[in-house]
């Protein structure tokens, strides 16, 4: 249930006195200028936030269907991710965000030549 997840995340944010954080939905790009970090699923949003240089925390609850073995066989295997709210809390408290090397995002021209 989305509301249960929102309530739990708000509880964790309050625990760490992160009261200036909003839980948002909609077009991610419209939030880039207003945010200092993003929590979301392992998706293109991670790439978008990496390009925008905004810390991204992967949160993929196991009940959605992604398991450790799935992540271990993906491009996300060498970066921090959370499959439970406890892992998310730990990664947030240690500031262990998910980061993909910008130079490895594409096969072609180096990203530092394409991006600012």
N, C-alpha and C positions, 0 to 999 in steps of 0.2 A: 504494500500500500504506500503510495507516494507520500501521503500525509504523515505516516509513521516515520518514513525516512527523513522528511523535512524536520519533524519534531526532534528526532535524534540528532541530526546534524546541528540544529540550532542549540541543543543542549551542549554538544561538544564545543561549539563556537563560544558559547557563554562561559564554559568552564575555563577556557584559555583567554577570556576577556577579549574575544574577537567580535565585539558587538557592532562593528562597522561593516559587517559582511551581510550581503543579501543573497537569498536563494532565488535565482532567476530562471526564466525559460524564454525561449524565442530565438531571435537572431543573435548568435554569439558575437559577430563582428560589431554589433551596436554597443556591446559592453566593454570592448577593449580599452577605450579611453577612460573608463570609470572603475576599472578593477585592478587589483594587485595580485590576484591569484584566481584560479578556476579549479573546481572539482567536477569531474565528469567521467563518462565512460571512455574506454579505449576506442577512440574514433578519430575522425579527421579533425575534431576540435583540438586534439593534442598537437597536431601538426600546425594548425592555425595559431594556437597560443605560443608555440615554440617560435614561429616566425615573428610574432608580435613581441617576443621576449617576455611573456607573462608566465609565471610558474603555474604548472598544471598538475593536479593530483588525480591519478586514475583511480576511480572507485567503481568496481565491477562486482556487485554482490553476487555470490555464487548462485542464489536462487534465480537469477536472470539467465543462467545457463553457462556462463564462462567459468572454467575451472582452472586450477593451477597448471594442469597439463596443456590446456589450450594456450595459456599465456607463454609457457615454456617453449612452445612451437611457433611463436609469433615474433614480430619485430619488437615487442615490448618486453622480451625475456630478460634483458639486462638492465632494466630501469625499475625504480620502485613503483609498486602498484598495491592496491588494497582490494581484497575480496570480502572483507568484513568491516563493520563499523569500527571494531577494535583496531584493525590494521590502519584504517584511515586516520583514526585518532592518533596513533603512534607516528605515522608519517607526517601529519600536520604538526605535531608537537616538536618533531625533530627537523622540520622543514625539508623533508626528503621528497621533493617533487619529482614528477616524471618528466624526463627531458630526452628528446631525440637529438642526436648530433645533426645540426642543420646541414652540414656538408654531405650527409648520407641520405638525405630525404629524396633526392632524385638521382637519376642516372643521366648525366648531361653536364651542362655548364655548372661550375661550382656556385653554390648558393650565395657566397659572399660577393660574387660578381653580378648576381641577379638581384639580390636584396640590398637594402641600405646598409 
